[in-house]
């Protein structure tokens, strides 16, 4: 019989809000076997992350947070298990980081912005092991190479803001693995990664698991990833485990309507239904399949005038300067890029983390300066706009940022955050009309109207991203740049948001530049796709044609790496 490394029993977690206790987790119990991976799946806010945070002792020990139940951990083979929830903070520090480690969901806020990436990982290593600085540096750089970080010596000496979101996530993975823990809790560890690196990271976790016999709890909303890595699966819904079993059993013979809904609402690779099914349909007993009528592809006439036209765009960053401030080494983040976006279409942009996708998107909105080339919008060169024209451009062109944590003001309620663009652009005549419009849109993107006066910290990552999407769409813009806008969402809410964006596109003629690393989503949602590698455009074509017959080896590699259930 396999030995377990972690066992939870009757776990209950409650939070105090508005004078009442609300139950986030109720009666959860599971085992993690040594050398096995337990996958925990469920919608955003279902209690996945908070359950594991209680095991790590990361929840506040105050009357505002009540934790009941047991969590037993075996620190050594055949040793008596330790009950983690009863440990003092000092005792817990002996286990946290060294024997139980965690890869957090959001690398942007988990890394110290004023400390270099390498120093943060070295700090973790030297906290738990007696090693010299030289040896620690060598081990960290080696692990940076193992997790596929480019230029590991350079990133070792870089601050978090100097690297991409996917690269930050890989630094977090290295930090969690540096002490070779017996239990690894991976909370959405591949969400920010493109499919090729995701495949490599999953293989890396598997190899390290076999080498050190690590038990892994793998939390994700991507059932394709669960199929690749998990041995057992627990499905959580509203704080409870509704289905548990082997990966084969749960994914191929789901019993609970919730599990069936999660599997059904993933964007298919072999078809393009007009609407994706949602979990609520299965929970209500409707079990409706996706509408069979395919989504119409926008076929732009050859002589059509583009909404936005980009020609020979180049964006460079200085990597090194001499003593006189002259640039001696530079990085071409966007290199000689040319393309058109036509009104009413969805143009997908895919590529690996760090290839320049987000830089390109922000440059189109004039949030970053370009070194050379031109960007025209409705025939006007963006470099020659007046102040008033730039203000109008801000209303017509909106962006949904990749990171929902840093793009929301923590001191402003989510309702006011969504309403603010209406006030800034003097739209609608009264505050009550603006509020009514906000409440209507909140409901459309899956946010309860009674959450209007809540603050960002009261929401999960996926819920915050829905706030950001609502804030961008509130102005009914002509062009929306979606920078990984659905990557933080679980598949059910992702289906709702994609359906919403499709409806808005049909109703108002919106145009989208859809930046993502999720190829199944971009294939379903886009009319045309651009493939970007190391700042350059390597392939462009219609969505179906590009997936059916990819020409460039890089595109072929991306498609081959898509995880499948």
N, C-alpha and C positions, 0 to 999 in steps of 0.2 A: 504493500500500500504506500502511495506517495505521501511524503511528509509535508504538512502545510507550514508556511512561513508566517502567514497572517490569517486570523479568524476573527470575524466580527459577529456579535450576537445582539439582536434586538436593539439596534442603534436608533435612537431618537434624538432629533435636534430641533430646537424651537428658538425663534427670535422674537424679541419684544418690539412691537411697532404700534404706535398710537394707543398705548396702554393695554394692548392685548398680545398674547403669545400666539404666533403663527407657526405651525409645524412645517418644517422644510424637509425633514427626513423622518419616516415612521416605520419602525420595526425592521430595519434592513439588516440582513445577515448574509455573509458569504465567506468563502475560503479562497486563499491564494496558495497554490502548491509551489514548492521549490522547483525552479526550472520551467514553470508554466506561466502562461499569460492569461489573465482574466480581463476580458474586454467589457467595459461598462458603456452602454449606449443609452441615449434618451434625448429628449428635447432640452433646449436651453432652459435652465431654471428647474430641472427635474430633481436636483439634489445630488448629481454625480460628483461635482467638485467639492461641495461642502462636506460630503461624507468622508472623502479622503483627507480633506484639510483637518477634520476632527481627529483622524488617526495620527496626523503629523503634529498635533497639538498647536495648530495655527489659528484656531478660533479664539476669540476673546473670552477670558475666564471672568465674566461679569454677569450680573443678573439679566443683562440684555440678551445673553446667549446661554441656553440650557442644553447640556449634552448628557444623555443617559445611555446606558448599555455597556458592552464590553468589547475591547479590541485587544486580542492576544497576539503577541509577536514572539517568534523564536529567534533569539539573537545568535544562537549557536546550535549545531546539530545535537539532538538528544538532550538539549538543555531545557530546564523548566521555562515555560513561556512567561513573558512579562506582560502585565496588563497596562497598556499604554495610557488609557484615559485616566488612570489613577495616579500617574507619575507627576511629580512636581516639575516646574519649568527647568530647574537645574538638572534634574535627572534626565529629562527629555532631551536636553542638548547633547547628551552622550550618545543618543541614537540618531537624532535628526542630522542628516547630512552625511554621516559616515555609514550607518547600517540601513537607514531608511532615507531615501532621497526622492526628490520631486522635481519634475520638469513642469514649470508653471505654464498656464494657458497663454499668458500675455508677456512676451519677452520685452516689450517696449517699457513696461513699468516694473519689471522684475530686475532689471539691470540698473546699477547706480550710474546716473548720467555724468557724474564728475570723476569717475574712476575708470581707468583703461580696462578693456575687456580681459586681457590676460591677467592683470593684477587681481581681478575679481575671482577668477578661477583658482589662481595661486593661493588666495586667501582661504578658499574652501579647503584646499589640499593641506595647507600648513596648519589649519585649525584642528585637523584630526590626525595628521601624520607628522613625524619628525623628519623633515627633509630640508636640504639646503635650498636657497633661492635658485641656484643654478640648476639643480636637479629638478626642482618644481617647474621652472621655465621649460626645460627640455620635455618633461612629461606632458605639460599643457600643450605645447606646440605639436607634439606627436598626436595627441588626442584631437586637436584642431584639424590635423590632416585626416584622421580617421572619420571625422564627421563632415568631410568634404568642404571645408572652408578654403576659399582661394586665398593665396598669399598669407598663410598662417602667421608668419613672423610679423607681417604688416598689421594684421588684425589684432595680434597680441598687444601691440602698442597703439591701437586705435580706441577712441571713445565710442560708446554705443551709437551716438548720433551720426557717426561717420560711416556706418555700414547699413546694409539694407535690412528690412524686417525679417526675411528668411535667414540672413546671416546672424542676426541677433538670436533667433530661435536655436540655431546650431551652437552658438556659444552657451546658451542655457542647457542644452543637451550635454555638452562637454562638462559643464559645471556639475551636473547631476551624476555623471558617470565617473568623475575623477577619482573617487574613493572606493570604487567597485562595491556598491551597497548590496546587501542581501535582498532588499525589497526596493523596487523602483516604481514610483507612482508617476505615470506619464499623462498629464492633463492636456489633451489636444496638442501633442508635441509636433505633429506634422501639418497643422492647419496653415501655417504661413509658408510652407515649403512647396516648390513645384514638384511635379510627379516624379521626375527623374531622381531628384535628391530625396524625396519621400521614400522611394523604393530603396535607395541606398541606406537611408537611416533605419528603415524597417529591417533590412538585412543586417545592419550593424547591431541593432538591438538584439536580434535573434542570435548573432554570433557571440556577443558578449554574454547573453543569457546562458548559452550552452557552455561557454568557457568558465564562467563563475557561478553557474547554477542559480541565477537570480530569479526571484519571483517578480512578476510585473503586473501592475494594474494599469491597463491602457484605456483611458477615457477619450472617446471621440464621437463625433456625430456622423462620421463617414463609414458606412457599412462595408464599403469596398476595402477600406484599410483593416477593419475588424476581420474580414475574411482572410486577409494576408497574414495576420500576426497572432490572433487570439486562439487559444485552445478551448476556453470556455467563455460564454457570453452571459451577462446579466443585463436585462432591459429594464430601465427605470422610467416610471411615469408618476408624476406628482408625488415624489418622495418615497415611492414604494417600488420594490422589484416585482414586476408583473410576469416576467418569464425568465427562466434561467436553464442553461443546459450546454451541451457541446456546441461548438460553432456550426458544425454541419447540421445539427438538429434545429437550432434556432433560425439559421439563415435560409435553410431549404425546406423546413417543415414548421413554419411559425404557427403557434396556436392562438396567441392573444391578438385581438384586432389591432392593438396599438403597434405590435411588431410587424404585422402585415402591412399596416399603413406606412411605417418607416421604410420598408423595402419597396413599396409601390411608388413612392413619391420621388425617388431618385431620377434625375434626367436620363432617359434611355439614349444609348449610342446608336441604335439601329432604326430609330424613328423620331419624328418631330411632332408630337401631339400639340394641339392648340392650347390645351390647359393641362397642367400636371395634376394628378390626384393629390389630395391632402390627407393627413392623418385623421382630421375631424370627420371626414366622410366614412372612414372605417369604424371609428368609435361610435358614430351615430347609426351604424348598421347599414349604411348605403352601399359601401364597398364599390363605389363607382369607378370604373376604369377611366383612364385618361380619354378625353375626347379624341375620337379616331380621325377627325378632320385635321389634316396637317396644317401647321402654321405656315402661312404664305411667305415665301422668300421674296424680299424686295429686290427686284431686278432693275437696276438703274440703267436708263437709256445711255447709249454711248455719248450722246451730245449733251447730257444733263450738266447743269452748273453745280459745282460742289458747294456745300454749305461751308466747309472748311477745307482749305488747301494748304498742304505743307510741302515745301520744296527745299531739298538739300540742307535740311536742318542738322545743326551740329551743336552739341552741348558738351563742354569740357570742364573738368575739375583739375585744379593744381594738386599734384601729389607731393612734389618736393620743390623747394625754393632755395636759392643760394643766399648768402649773407646780405646781398643787396636787394633781396625781394624778387629777383627775376625767377620765373618759373623754369625749372630745369627738367621736370618730369610731369606729364599730365595724363589724365585718363579721359578718353573719349566715351562718355556715357551714352551719347546719341551720336551716331556717325553717318552723315550724309543720308538722312532719312527723308523719303518723299512718298506721300500718299494723299488721297482725297477722302473726305467723309461727305456722303450725300444725304440730303434731308430725308428723314423717315426711316433710315436704315440703322442696323446695329452692326458696328464694326468691332470685331473681337481682336484683342491684342494679347498674345500668349508668348511665354518665354521663361527661362529659368530665373530664379531669384538673383538680383544684381545685374540683370542684362540691360536695364535702363528703361523698363516699362513705366514705372512710376515717375521717373525723371521726365520722360516724354510727355506723360499726361499733365504734369504740373507746368511744363514749359508751354503747352498749348493754352493754358489758362493765364499765362504771364505771371505765375507764381515763382518761376525761375527764369533767368535770362539765358538766351541762346547765344552761342559764339558767332554763328553765321547761319545763313539761310533765311527763309521767310515763312510767315504764317499769315494767311488771309482768311477772314471770316466774313461771309456775305460780300465778298469782293473787296473788303477793306483790309489793308495791311495793319496788323495789330501794333506794329512799331510806330505807326503814325497817328494813333487815335488821340483825341483830346481827352481832358479829364472827364468831361461829361459822357463822352462815348465809352470810356473805360468803365464808368459806373454802370452804364446801360449793359455793357458786355457782361458784367458780373451777374446781372439778373438773367441774361439769356443763356449763359454757360455756367453750369454748376458742377461741383465735384463731390463725390462720396469718398472720403478718405479711407485708407486701409485700416487705420488704427482707431477704433471707436473710443478708446480710453483717453488718449491725449487730444482728440478733436472735440471733446465736450468740456465745457467749463464746469468744474465740480461744484461751484457755488450757485449755479443757475439750475432751476428745475427743468425737467425735460420738456414740459409744455412751453415754458418761456423760451427755451432754446430753439424749438421748432417755430415759434411765433416771431422771433426776432427778425428774420429776413423780411417778413411782411411789413414790419414797422420800419426797417431801414429803407425799404424801397417804396414806402408810402402806399401800399396796396390795401384795398378794402377801406371803407370809410370809418369804421368804429372798432374799438377794442373787442366788443362782444362778437362782431362778425368774424374778426380774426381768430378769436378763441374757438368759435364754432367750426371754422375751417380746419383748425389744428385738430380738434377732437375727431372730426370726420376722417382726416388723413391718418391719425393714430390708429383708428379702428381698422382702416384699410391695410396697414402694414403689420397688424397683429399686436398692437399695444392697447391695453384696456384704457378707456377714457378716464377712469378714476385714478390713473397713475400720473395725471397731468402735473400734480404738485410734488412729485417725488424727485429726488436728486439722482444723478448718474451712479453714485456708489451703491444705490439700492437695487441695481439691476445687474444681470449677468452680461457677459461679453456679447452674446448674440442679441440680447434685448437692446443694448446700447447701439449696436450697429443698425437696428431698425429705426432708432431715433435719428441717427445720422442720415439714413435714406429718406425719412420723412422730411427732415430739414432741407434736403436738397430739392425734393420734389414740390415743396410747398409753393415755390414761385412759378411752377409750371414752365420750366426753362425750355429752350429750343434744343440745346445740346447738354447731355449729362455725361461727365467722365466718371465712370464707376471703377475706382481703383480697389480691386479685391473686395467689392462691396458685399458679396454674399459668402465670402470664405469663412467668416466667423459664425455663420448661421448653421443650425442643425438642418437636416434635409427637409423636414416638414415646413419650417418657416422659410427656408430657401425656396421651396416650391411656391409658397404663398407670395413671396416677394417677386419671384420671377413671373408668376401669373399677373401680379399687380403691374409690374413694369411693362409686360406685354399689352395689358389692357390700356394702360396710359399711352403707350406708343400708338395703338390703333385709334384711340379716342382723340388724342391731341397731336398726333404726328411727331412725338418726341424722337430725337436722334440720340443714340448711345455710342460712346466709345467704351467698350467693355473690357477692362484689363483684369486678367485672372490667370491663375496657374491651374485651375480646374478644367481640364479639357472636355470632360463630359458636359459641364455647364456651358462652356463657350460654344461647343458644337451644337447644343440644343438651342441656345439663345441668339446666336449671331447669324447674320446674313452672309457676311464676308469675314475672313480671318487673316490677320497679319501674324507671322511667326518672326520673333525677334531673338537674335543671338548676339551677345557681346556688343550691343549698341547698333547692330546693323539689321536691316530687313533681309531675311533670307528666303521667305516664301510668302505669297499672298494669293488668295483665291476664294471661291465660294465655299461655304462651310462644308456642305456635303461632298463636294469634289475633292477638297483638300484632305478630308479624312479617308475618303475612298481610295485616293491615289496620291499620297504624299510624294513629292519629288525630291526634297532635300533630305539627306541622311539625318539631320538634326530633328526635323519634323517627324520622321519615321521613328526615331528614338523616343520622342515625347509620347507619341501615340502608343507605342509598345509598353510604356511604363504605366499606363492608366490602370489603377486597381479595379478588379472586377469581382463581383460577388459570385 
